[in-house]
Amino acid sequence: MVTFANYAFTIPATLDIILEPYFIFLVIRKSGAGMDSYRFFLFSISICNFTFSLLVPIWSAEFVFANSTVCAISAHLSSLAEFVVFDVMQVMGVTIIQLTLLMLIYASFQLTHPGKVLCMSLGRRIAIILAFTQTPVFGLLICNYFILTTFNCFNVALTPAFCIVCGSLALYFSSYLALAGYCIKQISGISKTSHHASSNTVKLVKSVVKNFVITNSVIVFFVAMPIVVGMLLMLLIGNSLPVMVPQMGFCFVVFYPLLSTSASILIFTPYRKHTAQLFKDIRCRISVRHD
């Protein structure tokens, strides 16, 4: 049965599925000078966004809350298939967050140690990227097993296992924000005094910082906050918690890929200019047809 929640999940996911191929086209064909390395990050993030959004309507889960247990029951998949799809969605989500931070770190290195990253062998760069993006993924999947009761249900009662999971997540996000803050401080200080970096490089790095700040603000308001509020309500209200709370929380999460990709199109100048020209051409063609 199709519910309002299914539409709330499917509509933003479908819009993002349409938008991501266009963004990939922009990354491959319209990236400006000096964006070669950033092209990899933006392309990889877009692929993860696309995969996440593609899995949302396939998963199409209804949330059920009872006896301090949250269950996500898929309308189309078996419990095992749902478990696999949900894990893949988590892998995509964490990889997106880590790639965004890694792009910021690279931007910082581009100013503090220009050319040093490019001197690394390809194998070493791949190893660093995989270790940086996938270590938190494995950590999250391990945390899941502490509170997993069945393939699609999690125990969110105030138990030692649940406290360990919450503490691990708090430690991860604290480390994430501390590292991001350090990189932004480095970039802010060096971009004002550096005579080694070109003006185009400094401008591009500032765009990366702006992209990071905006996309992570989206994460805070559309991903972290709904999850934290949902957990607090589960602990405070217990079994009286309306089913709509986890349902709406996931609705906010689904909006993230669409909003982050839209922000990237608006922030990076070559993508913004091409998109503005595209809309201008479409508007002109429509006006000519009406005339």
PAKOLTOR-467811 format. One line per field, with one value per residue: x negated, y, z negated of N, C-alpha, C in turn. Coordinates in pm, 1 decimal. Layout:
BEGIN
n_east: [X/...] .
n_north: [Y/...] .
n_up: [Z/...] .
ca_east: [X/...] .
ca_north: [Y/...] .
ca_up: [Z/...] .
c_east: [X/...] .
c_north: [Y/...] .
c_up: [Z/...] .
***
This chain:
BEGIN
n_east: [-83.8/-58.2/-167.5/-151.5/-407.1/-563.2/-545.3/-669.8/-928.7/-992.5/-960.9/-1166.0/-1387.2/-1354.8/-1376.2/-1643.3/-1767.1/-1723.6/-1866.8/-2138.0/-2275.4/-2296.4/-2458.8/-2690.5/-2759.7/-2825.1/-3049.2/-3230.7/-3250.4/-3238.9/-3404.2/-3626.0/-3955.0/-4216.3/-4054.1/-4088.6/-4166.7/-3964.5/-3753.0/-3743.4/-3657.2/-3403.3/-3271.8/-3270.6/-3121.3/-2877.8/-2807.4/-2768.9/-2555.2/-2361.0/-2332.9/-2236.7/-1990.1/-1864.6/-1819.7/-1634.8/-1347.4/-1334.6/-1381.9/-1177.9/-1053.2/-841.8/-818.6/-810.6/-739.3/-785.7/-793.3/-1049.7/-1187.2/-1282.7/-1159.4/-1213.6/-1015.4/-1008.4/-822.7/-857.2/-1070.4/-1234.3/-1320.7/-1598.0/-1698.3/-1622.3/-1781.2/-2037.0/-2013.6/-1964.6/-2206.4/-2382.6/-2288.5/-2361.8/-2640.7/-2682.9/-2594.7/-2774.5/-3015.0/-2980.3/-2983.6/-3245.2/-3400.3/-3342.6/-3467.7/-3730.5/-3782.4/-3791.3/-4018.3/-4210.9/-4199.8/-4303.7/-4565.1/-4649.4/-4710.1/-4886.7/-5082.7/-5167.4/-5141.2/-5240.1/-5064.3/-5008.5/-5249.9/-5250.8/-5228.5/-4989.2/-4874.1/-4918.5/-4765.0/-4507.6/-4488.9/-4491.3/-4254.5/-4059.7/-4100.8/-4040.7/-3773.5/-3632.6/-3686.4/-3527.8/-3284.4/-3291.1/-3304.3/-3049.5/-2880.8/-2954.8/-2868.5/-2594.7/-2540.0/-2552.4/-2310.0/-2125.4/-1839.6/-1680.5/-1687.6/-1581.3/-1528.7/-1596.5/-1721.8/-1652.1/-1651.1/-1761.3/-2029.0/-2352.7/-2477.2/-2346.4/-2423.1/-2698.3/-2699.9/-2586.7/-2783.9/-3003.1/-2920.5/-2903.2/-3173.4/-3282.6/-3159.6/-3248.8/-3526.3/-3525.4/-3422.5/-3619.9/-3851.1/-3764.3/-3723.6/-3987.8/-4110.7/-3967.7/-4043.1/-4317.3/-4310.0/-4183.0/-4370.8/-4606.0/-4524.8/-4503.0/-4758.4/-4932.9/-5171.3/-5234.6/-5031.3/-4808.8/-4565.4/-4339.2/-4353.9/-4323.8/-4066.5/-3920.7/-3965.3/-3835.6/-3575.8/-3544.8/-3552.0/-3321.1/-3131.8/-3163.8/-3083.9/-2814.0/-2697.7/-2745.8/-2600.7/-2350.5/-2359.4/-2359.6/-2106.1/-1924.4/-1994.6/-2156.5/-2023.1/-1741.9/-1785.1/-1903.8/-1704.3/-1495.3/-1599.6/-1617.5/-1346.2/-1251.9/-1373.3/-1263.4/-981.0/-918.2/-718.1/-502.1/-569.5/-490.0/-445.3/-500.4/-720.6/-991.4/-948.4/-920.3/-1168.3/-1339.8/-1253.3/-1363.3/-1634.1/-1644.7/-1623.9/-1876.0/-2081.3/-1973.1/-1963.8/-2234.9/-2367.4/-2243.2/-2336.8/-2611.7/-2611.0/-2533.6/-2741.0/-2999.9/-3157.0/-3184.3/-2983.9/-2756.1/-2737.9/-2702.7/-2459.9/-2289.0/-2300.5/-2184.6/-1919.0/-1849.0/-1859.2/-1654.0/-1434.2/-1432.8/-1374.2/-1118.6/-979.1/-1007.2/-857.9/-603.0/-565.1] .
n_north: [-118.9/219.6/496.6/824.5/868.5/710.5/859.8/1091.9/999.1/909.4/1119.3/1334.7/1164.7/1072.6/1313.5/1370.8/1154.3/1225.5/1464.8/1403.8/1270.8/1493.8/1659.3/1502.8/1518.2/1792.5/1791.8/1631.1/1750.6/2031.9/2134.8/2375.6/2529.2/2390.0/2225.3/1954.8/1758.5/1793.3/1714.2/1436.0/1393.9/1523.3/1379.4/1119.3/1162.6/1231.9/990.9/827.2/967.1/930.5/649.4/609.9/752.9/605.0/363.8/426.1/434.4/164.0/36.9/151.6/175.9/121.7/256.9/111.5/133.4/-10.9/-131.2/-23.3/-73.8/-19.8/-80.8/-122.2/-178.9/-311.2/-244.5/-393.7/-575.8/-873.5/-961.5/-1013.6/-909.8/-646.1/-579.1/-588.6/-386.3/-161.8/-149.7/-93.5/160.0/299.7/276.5/429.4/680.3/747.8/741.0/956.3/1172.4/1147.1/1178.2/1441.6/1573.5/1488.6/1616.2/1877.6/1862.0/1806.7/2047.7/2217.4/2114.1/2178.5/2443.7/2459.5/2261.9/2266.3/2068.6/1841.1/1627.0/1537.7/1427.2/1181.3/826.7/661.3/430.8/467.7/694.9/596.2/403.1/566.2/712.8/506.3/401.7/625.8/683.5/443.4/331.8/462.0/367.1/86.9/101.0/207.9/2.2/-202.8/-92.3/-105.0/-378.2/-409.1/-320.4/-444.7/-644.9/-808.9/-874.4/-633.5/-470.0/-257.4/-228.0/28.2/87.0/218.7/84.6/-65.7/-132.4/35.2/281.9/270.8/278.2/534.7/691.6/633.5/743.1/1012.7/1064.5/1026.3/1232.9/1456.1/1442.0/1466.9/1728.4/1874.2/1825.8/1931.1/2199.4/2272.6/2251.4/2445.8/2672.8/2674.9/2715.1/2963.7/3130.8/3100.0/3160.3/3432.7/3527.7/3385.7/3374.4/3193.8/3046.9/3069.3/3320.7/3201.7/2944.1/2997.9/3107.1/2884.7/2706.5/2844.2/2817.2/2543.9/2532.5/2680.3/2511.8/2287.2/2387.1/2456.0/2209.8/2052.6/2191.6/2130.4/1857.4/1866.2/1982.0/1827.6/1561.1/1483.1/1623.0/1535.8/1262.1/1269.2/1406.4/1224.2/997.3/1100.2/1149.3/887.8/783.0/943.5/944.2/685.9/401.2/551.7/707.2/860.3/689.9/841.4/999.3/870.2/817.6/1071.0/1169.3/1016.3/1108.2/1366.6/1295.3/1179.4/1398.2/1507.1/1432.4/1558.1/1831.4/1884.6/1838.6/2030.3/2257.6/2239.5/2280.8/2546.6/2672.3/2621.0/2796.1/2740.5/2544.3/2673.6/2888.3/2753.7/2623.0/2841.1/2956.1/2751.6/2750.0/3002.1/2968.4/2780.9/2930.9/3127.6/2974.5/2885.9/3129.1/3206.1/3009.3/3067.6/3314.7] .
n_up: [0.0/87.3/-87.0/-243.9/-344.1/-173.1/63.9/-30.0/-64.4/193.9/384.2/343.3/378.0/641.0/784.2/729.6/855.3/1117.1/1126.4/1064.9/1291.6/1463.6/1307.7/1299.9/1569.8/1577.6/1407.0/1549.0/1804.9/1781.2/1585.1/1449.9/1503.6/1309.3/1160.3/1176.5/981.7/790.5/938.2/923.7/656.4/655.6/855.3/743.2/508.3/624.6/752.8/528.1/408.2/608.0/604.3/341.6/353.8/552.0/424.0/230.0/315.8/379.8/138.3/-28.9/-297.1/-583.8/-903.7/-1226.4/-1568.3/-1877.8/-2212.0/-2273.9/-2041.1/-1709.9/-1394.4/-1048.2/-792.4/-481.1/-183.0/41.6/26.0/-101.2/-442.2/-464.4/-220.0/-254.7/-473.1/-354.7/-158.0/-320.2/-461.0/-249.2/-180.3/-411.4/-388.9/-156.8/-249.1/-464.4/-323.8/-148.4/-331.4/-431.5/-197.8/-136.2/-350.1/-300.8/-59.9/-149.6/-315.8/-121.5/20.0/-174.1/-194.1/58.8/40.3/-180.9/-136.0/151.5/441.7/315.8/264.3/522.1/585.8/469.7/521.5/736.3/626.0/352.1/303.0/358.7/156.7/-73.2/-35.1/-39.5/-298.1/-455.3/-389.6/-427.0/-677.7/-888.0/-791.6/-835.3/-1111.4/-1171.5/-1077.6/-1249.0/-1490.4/-1443.1/-1478.4/-1750.2/-1845.5/-1692.2/-1650.5/-1487.1/-1129.8/-1040.2/-1258.5/-1540.1/-1868.6/-2078.2/-2342.3/-2661.9/-2707.6/-2796.3/-2550.0/-2365.4/-2466.5/-2419.9/-2141.2/-2095.1/-2220.9/-2057.0/-1812.8/-1889.6/-1945.6/-1691.7/-1535.4/-1676.6/-1633.7/-1358.6/-1318.9/-1453.2/-1297.3/-1052.9/-1127.4/-1189.1/-935.3/-789.5/-931.5/-875.2/-596.7/-584.1/-707.5/-550.2/-287.8/-289.1/-316.2/-156.7/104.4/286.7/401.4/678.3/776.2/883.1/775.4/500.2/505.0/592.2/381.5/176.0/271.3/234.6/-45.1/-103.0/14.9/-148.7/-402.0/-354.1/-264.9/-489.9/-677.9/-584.3/-642.0/-922.3/-982.1/-834.1/-863.2/-1099.6/-1312.9/-1299.2/-1360.7/-1618.0/-1765.8/-1730.0/-1866.1/-2128.3/-2181.8/-2171.2/-2398.7/-2600.8/-2569.0/-2500.1/-2439.5/-2367.1/-2158.1/-1852.2/-1539.8/-1322.5/-1377.1/-1348.7/-1080.3/-953.6/-1020.9/-858.9/-614.9/-605.3/-587.7/-333.1/-169.3/-164.8/45.4/277.5/203.6/141.5/385.0/546.6/415.5/472.1/748.9/757.6/618.2/734.1/982.7/1276.6/1313.0/1223.8/1406.3/1652.0/1604.1/1560.5/1814.9/1959.7/1861.1/1950.2/2229.5/2261.9/2175.3/2373.6/2602.2/2539.0/2533.0/2800.9/2932.4/2836.7/2950.6] .
ca_east: [0.0/-133.9/-127.8/-210.5/-550.7/-626.0/-559.4/-768.0/-1060.0/-1015.8/-967.9/-1302.1/-1481.5/-1338.8/-1434.3/-1789.1/-1805.8/-1724.2/-1967.3/-2276.0/-2341.5/-2330.9/-2574.3/-2806.6/-2795.6/-2894.5/-3180.0/-3319.5/-3265.9/-3237.2/-3492.6/-3720.9/-4098.2/-4255.8/-3955.5/-4110.0/-4164.6/-3832.4/-3659.3/-3730.8/-3574.2/-3265.9/-3216.1/-3247.1/-3009.0/-2755.7/-2774.8/-2713.3/-2422.8/-2271.7/-2306.3/-2150.6/-1855.2/-1807.7/-1779.5/-1524.7/-1218.0/-1342.2/-1366.1/-1039.4/-1023.2/-751.8/-879.1/-722.9/-806.4/-716.4/-880.0/-1185.6/-1246.9/-1243.4/-1168.1/-1188.4/-956.9/-1002.7/-700.8/-889.4/-1184.2/-1238.3/-1397.8/-1740.8/-1726.4/-1608.8/-1900.8/-2148.9/-1990.3/-1982.5/-2350.3/-2443.0/-2251.6/-2447.8/-2775.2/-2682.4/-2580.1/-2898.8/-3117.2/-2956.4/-3031.1/-3391.1/-3457.4/-3330.1/-3575.7/-3858.3/-3799.5/-3833.9/-4157.2/-4293.3/-4205.6/-4397.2/-4699.3/-4685.1/-4768.6/-4997.5/-5186.6/-5130.9/-5206.5/-5286.8/-4970.2/-5023.0/-5375.6/-5226.5/-5192.1/-4844.8/-4835.3/-4916.0/-4648.7/-4387.8/-4487.6/-4452.9/-4112.4/-3979.5/-4111.4/-3973.6/-3628.5/-3565.8/-3703.3/-3404.4/-3175.3/-3299.1/-3269.1/-2904.0/-2818.9/-2978.5/-2775.4/-2460.9/-2523.3/-2534.3/-2169.2/-2040.0/-1766.7/-1653.1/-1743.7/-1531.0/-1486.0/-1703.6/-1683.6/-1695.8/-1635.2/-1880.6/-2112.2/-2495.8/-2509.5/-2296.7/-2508.2/-2825.8/-2674.8/-2570.9/-2914.9/-3087.5/-2875.2/-2942.6/-3318.3/-3307.7/-3120.4/-3338.1/-3653.2/-3496.8/-3411.1/-3749.5/-3939.4/-3712.2/-3752.5/-4131.5/-4138.6/-3911.1/-4128.7/-4440.5/-4280.1/-4151.5/-4493.2/-4704.3/-4472.6/-4519.9/-4900.3/-5015.3/-5210.7/-5270.4/-4911.8/-4750.1/-4434.5/-4239.5/-4359.8/-4264.1/-3922.5/-3864.8/-3969.4/-3727.0/-3451.1/-3539.6/-3514.6/-3180.1/-3055.9/-3168.7/-3002.9/-2671.6/-2653.3/-2744.9/-2484.9/-2237.6/-2370.6/-2319.5/-1962.8/-1840.8/-2035.2/-2193.7/-1921.4/-1628.1/-1824.9/-1922.9/-1572.2/-1421.7/-1652.4/-1577.4/-1203.0/-1235.0/-1413.7/-1177.1/-839.4/-906.1/-621.6/-401.3/-622.8/-414.1/-518.4/-535.2/-847.4/-1101.8/-913.0/-954.3/-1313.2/-1402.3/-1218.0/-1465.5/-1759.3/-1633.6/-1640.3/-2016.0/-2151.3/-1917.7/-2004.5/-2380.5/-2404.1/-2196.6/-2430.1/-2737.7/-2589.2/-2527.8/-2864.8/-3113.0/-3126.3/-3157.5/-2856.0/-2650.2/-2726.5/-2644.3/-2319.0/-2217.6/-2289.3/-2088.8/-1784.9/-1827.0/-1829.2/-1520.7/-1336.8/-1427.7/-1304.4/-975.9/-922.9/-1001.4/-745.0/-477.9/-552.0] .
ca_north: [0.0/343.2/591.9/957.9/857.0/661.0/975.1/1182.2/941.9/885.1/1242.6/1391.3/1066.7/1073.6/1439.3/1358.8/1059.1/1303.7/1571.1/1355.0/1257.2/1628.0/1706.2/1426.3/1582.1/1917.6/1759.8/1575.1/1834.5/2177.3/2175.8/2477.8/2506.4/2363.9/2142.0/1814.5/1673.4/1805.1/1641.8/1300.5/1398.6/1559.2/1266.0/1009.3/1202.1/1225.0/848.9/780.6/1029.0/863.5/514.0/623.5/792.3/494.4/257.4/470.9/377.7/17.3/1.0/193.0/115.6/178.6/242.8/66.7/149.4/-78.7/-192.3/31.4/-132.7/43.1/-171.9/-65.0/-289.4/-275.2/-283.0/-475.5/-665.3/-964.7/-906.7/-1021.8/-812.6/-513.4/-561.5/-559.6/-254.7/-59.5/-138.8/-23.8/301.3/356.4/286.6/545.0/802.8/779.1/768.4/1094.7/1263.6/1137.7/1236.7/1587.0/1615.9/1464.0/1723.2/1995.0/1837.5/1824.4/2191.8/2273.1/2071.7/2247.7/2572.3/2443.7/2177.0/2259.4/1967.4/1724.6/1516.3/1486.5/1352.4/1045.8/727.7/639.5/327.5/525.1/783.9/511.3/341.8/670.2/743.6/393.0/394.1/741.0/681.0/318.9/298.2/496.1/280.7/-37.8/134.6/221.7/-129.5/-276.3/-34.3/-157.5/-513.5/-400.9/-293.5/-516.3/-757.9/-893.3/-813.9/-497.7/-407.0/-211.1/-203.3/163.3/105.6/274.6/-27.0/-37.8/-140.7/156.8/393.0/258.7/326.0/680.9/747.8/619.6/843.1/1144.6/1075.4/1041.0/1366.0/1554.0/1435.8/1518.3/1874.1/1929.1/1821.1/2027.6/2333.2/2297.1/2273.5/2575.9/2775.3/2676.8/2775.9/3105.1/3203.4/3095.1/3223.3/3578.4/3565.7/3305.4/3431.8/3082.4/3000.0/3165.9/3372.1/3101.3/2835.9/3048.6/3120.3/2749.5/2652.9/2910.2/2753.4/2413.6/2560.2/2719.5/2390.2/2203.0/2448.3/2447.4/2070.4/2001.3/2253.2/2046.0/1733.9/1893.7/2008.9/1727.6/1424.5/1464.4/1672.0/1443.3/1138.3/1298.5/1435.8/1097.7/914.2/1160.1/1124.7/745.6/760.8/1017.8/908.9/540.4/339.4/649.5/783.2/839.6/624.7/943.9/1065.1/813.7/828.9/1205.5/1183.0/961.3/1199.0/1471.4/1235.1/1155.5/1526.5/1553.2/1428.4/1659.0/1964.9/1900.3/1850.0/2162.5/2355.8/2231.7/2344.9/2691.8/2724.1/2616.8/2894.2/2684.9/2472.9/2774.3/2963.8/2667.5/2599.7/2966.9/2970.1/2649.8/2801.0/3117.0/2914.5/2718.7/3039.9/3191.8/2884.0/2887.4/3258.0/3205.1/2924.1/3138.6/3424.3] .
ca_up: [0.0/97.2/-189.6/-231.1/-369.6/-50.7/153.9/-90.0/-35.8/336.0/464.9/345.3/432.6/786.9/833.5/724.0/960.4/1241.8/1118.7/1055.5/1422.9/1512.8/1231.1/1347.8/1697.3/1544.6/1349.0/1651.7/1924.2/1758.2/1475.5/1492.4/1485.8/1171.2/1091.1/1212.0/862.4/728.4/1024.4/869.0/535.9/691.2/930.1/649.1/422.4/705.0/770.7/399.9/396.7/703.6/554.2/223.9/396.7/629.0/331.8/143.4/356.1/376.0/-3.0/-55.4/-427.0/-683.4/-1036.0/-1334.3/-1697.6/-1987.7/-2313.5/-2257.8/-1920.9/-1583.8/-1280.5/-915.8/-716.0/-339.7/-111.5/159.1/8.3/-214.7/-554.8/-433.1/-113.7/-315.5/-555.6/-263.9/-96.6/-423.5/-486.6/-134.7/-194.2/-515.5/-331.0/-66.9/-327.9/-535.5/-221.9/-103.2/-436.0/-438.4/-75.8/-149.2/-439.9/-234.2/38.4/-226.5/-356.8/-1.1/47.3/-271.5/-153.0/182.5/1.5/-275.9/-75.6/293.7/524.6/240.5/282.0/658.1/593.9/420.9/623.0/748.3/530.4/217.1/295.0/350.8/23.3/-169.5/-13.8/-86.9/-444.5/-515.8/-367.1/-464.1/-820.0/-960.5/-743.8/-911.7/-1248.9/-1180.2/-1060.6/-1373.8/-1588.8/-1414.1/-1530.7/-1894.9/-1879.2/-1597.0/-1709.7/-1370.4/-1009.4/-1014.9/-1383.9/-1627.5/-2007.2/-2115.3/-2487.1/-2725.6/-2752.5/-2774.7/-2407.1/-2300.5/-2513.2/-2348.1/-2004.5/-2101.0/-2251.8/-1937.7/-1715.6/-1940.7/-1926.6/-1547.2/-1488.3/-1740.1/-1560.0/-1223.9/-1326.6/-1493.7/-1180.5/-955.4/-1178.3/-1174.6/-792.7/-750.3/-992.3/-796.1/-466.6/-605.7/-738.3/-441.6/-165.7/-299.9/-319.5/-66.0/232.5/373.9/472.0/771.2/734.5/922.1/676.9/376.2/529.3/597.8/245.0/102.8/316.4/167.4/-184.7/-103.2/43.9/-268.4/-508.1/-319.6/-264.2/-626.8/-743.6/-543.0/-719.3/-1061.0/-993.7/-767.6/-896.0/-1240.3/-1405.6/-1309.3/-1428.0/-1760.9/-1822.9/-1732.5/-1975.3/-2255.9/-2200.2/-2202.5/-2537.5/-2692.5/-2554.0/-2496.9/-2349.1/-2325.2/-2044.9/-1728.4/-1431.3/-1224.0/-1411.9/-1268.9/-938.4/-908.5/-1033.4/-738.6/-503.8/-603.7/-540.4/-188.7/-99.4/-164.4/174.9/368.6/159.2/149.4/526.7/590.8/359.1/546.8/879.5/736.7/559.1/827.5/1087.5/1410.4/1313.4/1209.7/1531.6/1756.0/1570.0/1585.8/1960.3/2004.0/1831.6/2038.3/2362.8/2256.3/2167.6/2506.0/2694.3/2503.9/2576.0/2948.2/2971.2/2806.4/3047.4] .
c_east: [-88.0/-79.8/-190.5/-361.4/-624.5/-646.9/-667.1/-910.1/-1091.3/-1035.9/-1107.2/-1405.5/-1476.0/-1398.6/-1586.9/-1840.3/-1812.2/-1839.8/-2110.6/-2343.1/-2379.9/-2453.6/-2701.4/-2854.3/-2872.8/-3036.0/-3278.1/-3351.0/-3284.7/-3325.3/-3598.7/-3865.6/-4130.5/-4161.4/-3976.1/-4100.1/-4028.5/-3726.9/-3636.3/-3637.5/-3428.2/-3197.3/-3180.5/-3129.4/-2877.9/-2712.1/-2712.3/-2573.6/-2321.3/-2233.5/-2212.0/-2006.9/-1786.8/-1754.5/-1659.7/-1389.7/-1217.6/-1319.1/-1224.4/-987.7/-919.8/-813.1/-773.4/-801.9/-723.0/-819.4/-1027.0/-1261.0/-1192.5/-1265.0/-1135.8/-1143.8/-937.6/-874.0/-729.8/-989.5/-1164.1/-1325.1/-1547.3/-1779.4/-1719.0/-1731.4/-2021.0/-2134.9/-2013.8/-2130.4/-2421.3/-2411.3/-2336.3/-2590.8/-2784.1/-2679.2/-2709.2/-3010.4/-3103.5/-3014.2/-3183.5/-3458.1/-3451.0/-3440.1/-3711.9/-3886.2/-3844.4/-3979.7/-4251.2/-4308.6/-4303.4/-4541.8/-4744.6/-4748.4/-4891.9/-5113.7/-5157.1/-5212.8/-5245.6/-5196.1/-4988.6/-5151.9/-5359.8/-5194.1/-5041.4/-4796.4/-4824.7/-4795.9/-4519.6/-4375.3/-4442.5/-4303.7/-4024.2/-3982.1/-4031.5/-3822.2/-3561.3/-3585.3/-3580.7/-3284.7/-3174.1/-3263.1/-3118.9/-2835.1/-2838.7/-2885.4/-2633.5/-2438.2/-2508.7/-2386.8/-2072.2/-1972.5/-1724.7/-1713.4/-1700.6/-1483.8/-1606.9/-1648.1/-1739.9/-1666.9/-1768.1/-1960.8/-2259.4/-2534.6/-2467.1/-2381.1/-2644.0/-2811.7/-2664.5/-2704.5/-3009.1/-3050.3/-2915.6/-3092.2/-3352.1/-3277.2/-3206.6/-3472.1/-3637.9/-3495.3/-3543.8/-3845.9/-3895.5/-3743.4/-3899.2/-4166.1/-4087.9/-3995.1/-4259.5/-4419.5/-4257.5/-4277.4/-4588.4/-4655.4/-4489.6/-4666.2/-4986.1/-5043.2/-5244.9/-5151.3/-4857.2/-4614.3/-4324.0/-4235.4/-4293.2/-4112.7/-3854.8/-3859.8/-3858.6/-3591.0/-3434.0/-3497.0/-3366.5/-3090.6/-3050.8/-3076.8/-2854.1/-2622.4/-2650.8/-2638.5/-2358.4/-2239.1/-2320.1/-2168.0/-1875.5/-1877.8/-2058.4/-2082.5/-1798.6/-1662.1/-1837.8/-1789.0/-1489.7/-1467.1/-1610.7/-1430.0/-1175.7/-1267.0/-1316.6/-1032.6/-818.4/-802.9/-510.8/-447.1/-541.6/-502.5/-569.4/-671.6/-965.7/-1076.3/-954.8/-1104.3/-1384.8/-1370.1/-1320.6/-1596.9/-1758.4/-1654.6/-1787.1/-2084.1/-2104.2/-1967.6/-2155.0/-2427.0/-2361.6/-2290.6/-2561.5/-2725.6/-2591.5/-2661.2/-2979.4/-3078.1/-3100.7/-3022.4/-2739.7/-2628.8/-2662.2/-2496.0/-2235.4/-2197.2/-2187.9/-1945.8/-1750.1/-1789.5/-1689.4/-1412.1/-1321.4/-1350.2/-1154.3/-910.1/-910.7/-882.6/-611.8/-454.9/-509.8] .
c_north: [124.9/442.9/727.3/952.1/806.4/773.0/1070.2/1131.5/947.9/1013.5/1305.5/1295.4/1065.8/1199.5/1432.5/1261.7/1129.0/1403.8/1518.6/1331.7/1391.8/1681.2/1632.9/1481.5/1711.7/1890.5/1714.3/1675.8/1983.2/2223.9/2271.4/2437.9/2487.6/2272.9/1993.3/1722.1/1676.4/1730.3/1500.3/1299.4/1424.0/1445.7/1152.2/1039.0/1189.9/1080.4/792.2/838.2/957.1/724.5/517.8/653.5/681.5/384.3/295.9/415.1/225.4/-31.4/29.4/137.1/194.1/153.1/205.6/76.1/83.0/-141.0/-153.1/-31.0/-61.5/-56.8/-96.5/-178.3/-245.6/-325.1/-382.1/-586.7/-761.0/-903.6/-905.8/-919.7/-670.3/-479.9/-521.6/-419.7/-143.2/-39.9/-64.9/125.5/369.9/374.5/409.3/675.5/843.4/811.8/910.7/1194.1/1265.2/1198.4/1389.0/1642.9/1599.0/1570.0/1851.8/1981.2/1857.2/1972.8/2260.5/2240.0/2144.2/2383.7/2555.7/2363.2/2160.2/2154.8/1841.0/1603.5/1453.5/1407.1/1209.0/953.1/707.2/537.4/380.8/616.5/704.3/449.3/441.8/700.3/632.4/383.8/505.7/732.0/556.9/278.4/338.5/411.0/150.6/-13.5/144.4/86.3/-215.6/-225.0/-87.1/-292.2/-515.5/-387.8/-363.3/-633.6/-858.3/-822.2/-668.5/-425.9/-373.3/-184.8/-68.0/192.2/153.0/162.4/9.7/-39.3/-13.5/277.4/390.9/312.3/478.3/749.6/742.7/722.4/983.9/1167.9/1098.2/1182.9/1475.8/1559.2/1495.9/1670.9/1939.3/1933.7/1921.4/2170.4/2369.6/2328.5/2410.2/2689.8/2788.7/2749.4/2925.7/3187.0/3212.3/3168.9/3374.9/3621.0/3494.3/3378.8/3321.0/3035.7/3110.0/3210.8/3273.4/2986.4/2877.2/3058.5/2983.9/2687.0/2715.0/2852.9/2617.7/2430.9/2594.7/2597.8/2299.7/2257.0/2431.5/2303.4/2012.1/2068.4/2175.4/1915.6/1754.5/1904.0/1897.7/1583.8/1409.4/1504.6/1580.6/1314.5/1160.6/1324.1/1308.1/1008.0/967.7/1134.8/978.7/717.6/824.9/969.1/758.5/493.8/433.9/731.7/755.8/778.4/727.4/1007.0/1003.2/823.5/965.2/1230.8/1130.7/1046.0/1311.4/1417.9/1219.8/1284.2/1566.6/1546.2/1535.8/1798.3/1986.2/1914.4/1984.8/2271.3/2356.8/2297.8/2496.7/2749.5/2728.9/2694.1/2832.8/2614.8/2571.1/2849.5/2880.0/2644.5/2724.4/2988.1/2871.4/2696.1/2919.6/3071.0/2853.2/2825.6/3109.4/3105.9/2882.5/3016.0/3265.2/3122.8/2994.3/3253.4/3370.2] .
c_up: [0.0/-4.1/-160.8/-248.9/-246.4/49.7/101.9/-68.7/113.4/415.6/461.8/402.2/585.0/847.8/833.1/829.8/1096.0/1242.3/1125.8/1191.6/1483.4/1439.5/1274.0/1482.1/1672.1/1493.8/1456.8/1761.4/1895.4/1642.0/1527.8/1470.3/1337.4/1095.4/1115.5/1091.1/794.4/809.0/972.0/748.4/571.1/766.6/835.0/557.1/498.2/727.7/643.5/377.0/484.3/653.2/434.6/265.7/475.3/537.7/245.5/187.7/360.0/233.6/-49.8/-188.1/-505.9/-821.3/-1139.2/-1464.6/-1805.7/-2080.9/-2296.0/-2140.8/-1798.1/-1471.5/-1152.4/-824.9/-571.8/-276.6/0.3/131.8/-108.3/-324.2/-525.0/-326.4/-167.7/-400.3/-469.3/-204.8/-198.1/-456.7/-373.4/-141.7/-301.3/-465.7/-241.1/-146.1/-397.5/-436.4/-168.6/-203.4/-441.4/-315.6/-79.6/-238.8/-373.1/-127.8/-30.4/-270.4/-238.3/33.0/-47.5/-233.9/-27.2/153.6/-86.9/-217.8/73.9/369.2/451.3/261.7/419.0/675.3/542.8/537.3/622.8/646.1/388.9/199.5/280.7/211.8/-82.6/-158.9/-69.1/-239.4/-510.7/-503.0/-424.6/-609.8/-903.1/-917.9/-822.9/-1058.2/-1268.3/-1170.1/-1184.9/-1483.6/-1568.8/-1481.6/-1682.4/-1931.5/-1784.1/-1667.1/-1602.7/-1249.5/-991.0/-1141.4/-1471.6/-1766.9/-2050.0/-2262.4/-2545.6/-2791.0/-2734.9/-2626.9/-2334.2/-2340.7/-2443.6/-2206.1/-2002.5/-2130.0/-2132.5/-1832.4/-1758.8/-1920.9/-1779.9/-1500.3/-1551.5/-1667.0/-1421.3/-1223.7/-1364.6/-1375.3/-1074.8/-998.8/-1163.6/-1029.0/-746.9/-807.4/-915.5/-663.4/-481.6/-630.0/-621.1/-317.8/-167.8/-286.0/-216.2/63.9/333.1/456.7/561.9/720.3/769.7/822.2/546.8/390.3/529.8/459.3/160.0/142.7/250.2/21.9/-194.3/-78.9/-79.0/-377.2/-479.3/-325.4/-405.0/-712.3/-709.5/-622.0/-861.4/-1072.4/-935.9/-802.2/-1046.5/-1336.1/-1413.0/-1383.2/-1578.6/-1829.3/-1834.4/-1846.7/-2111.7/-2285.0/-2234.1/-2348.7/-2636.4/-2689.7/-2554.1/-2396.8/-2304.6/-2204.7/-1919.4/-1619.9/-1331.6/-1252.0/-1337.3/-1119.2/-883.5/-919.5/-910.6/-616.0/-491.3/-547.4/-388.6/-109.3/-83.8/-27.4/272.1/332.0/173.7/293.6/582.9/540.4/436.0/683.7/865.0/690.4/659.5/954.2/1224.6/1419.8/1306.5/1340.5/1641.6/1730.5/1595.9/1735.9/2016.5/1980.3/1921.2/2178.7/2367.1/2254.5/2302.8/2605.5/2667.0/2552.1/2727.8/2995.7/2947.1/2904.2/3184.1] .
***
